[in-house]
Amino acid sequence: MTVVELASFVIAVLALLMAPGPTNTLMALAGTQKGFLRMVRFVPAELAGYLTTTMPLSWIGSAVFNDWPVAAMTIKVLAAIWVLHLAVKLWASSERGMGHYQVTARRVYLTTVLNPKALIFGLVILHPAVEERFLLHLALFCFCVAAIAIAWGSVGALATRLNARDARFAVAHRIASIWLTIVSVTIFSSAFAS
């Protein structure tokens, strides 16, 4: 494997991971709610969520989805419903105060398992598990997941350090809720587009 191939892989992973999405939104909120040090505890939950989805897909995903296209559609619909559920919870918490919706490791894990990015990683970006470069790519992928999760959480923690008050938390929750609703609608429409 050449350095150029390795760099291309890392760039593809980072580009997809850095894009705003449901998991990144939760990590930023975790940083906002809990501060940097407590937010870092959620990184293993995000990594476990990605591995839960990407590992089986790297082994059998393409074959399963080619043989049963309804399986891919079902996963997308479930992901859209989960993201919409998060959006509604965040919106409701913005009206009641930030203490009503707390980011938890379980929520980060489930959101990541159902994150459409995990499908792309498992089916497109990570090579099949039988290839010799798979372990190196998997190690780089895990490192990138942890780094980007910490970066998004740091953004949220920085907002807290900048003397954010409850009103700002409510605005942040509403913005996150609107964004997650857009993501949910996009996922749902892509499920029926193919």
Disulfide bonds with the S-S distance in Angstrom:
none
